[in-house]
Amino acid sequence: MTTTAGRAGTLRRRFLGVCLAMLLPASALADLPGTVAQVKPSVVAVGTFMPTRSPQFKFLGTGFVVGDGRQVATNAHVIASTANSRSSDERLVIALPGSGRVSVRAVERDERDPDHDLAVLWVSGPSMTPVRLGDSDAVRDGQDVAMTGFPLGASMGIVPVTHRGIIAAVTPVGQPLPSANQLDPGAVRRLKLGGYMVFQLDIVAYPGNSGSPLYDLNSGDVVGVLNMVFIKGMKENAISSPSGISYAVPISYLKALLAR
């Protein structure tokens, strides 16, 4: 038999629970560990492999599996950085996270979108687990997001690391510069093409994070691709020193590249 005191105690606990849920931000209620576990198997390292070199694998940036599980998305500048300097026995590869010897797969071909600094790599081997691509047009200021990648490159091992934060602003790139002296051929081309919106992030990111998936904290759907070089060059060439602000390219541009 339930007593009056017992019923009152139950009601108090329920009331306190509702109040706590109202006070906590949505991100505090999200199952972040579950979301990370969902995305993490799809995150890979992008680099070059040379059998006669030590170490054999040279890290370039982060990527993540998309499409049918045989494509990897990353930044175009990640794979362009050593394109002209690779030796004849050095191959562009992806490396699968894990301990011990690095497991690599050769990149067979790639497709690039230089205007949005995106690339898709077709890799050899069996199909891997692709991420789900979300709707970047629905992203809002203040939205809780996370990213998983390799912020320290291969120096700490090929182990994915996750950071969380929010969308600080949905902001344009390709804005007119305050002085004509700051125009270079790339800036002129981008201004002719017209600006587009990117995500400014309140999140910690490092150069090794270039190409990391930016995903919704609750669903795990990827809404952007981290970019640590290309967007900074457009947004911050009016200042003398680069800021610590992080940016991401909306996933809609990657979808368009995959559809080619």
Disulfide bonds with the S-S distance in Angstrom:
none
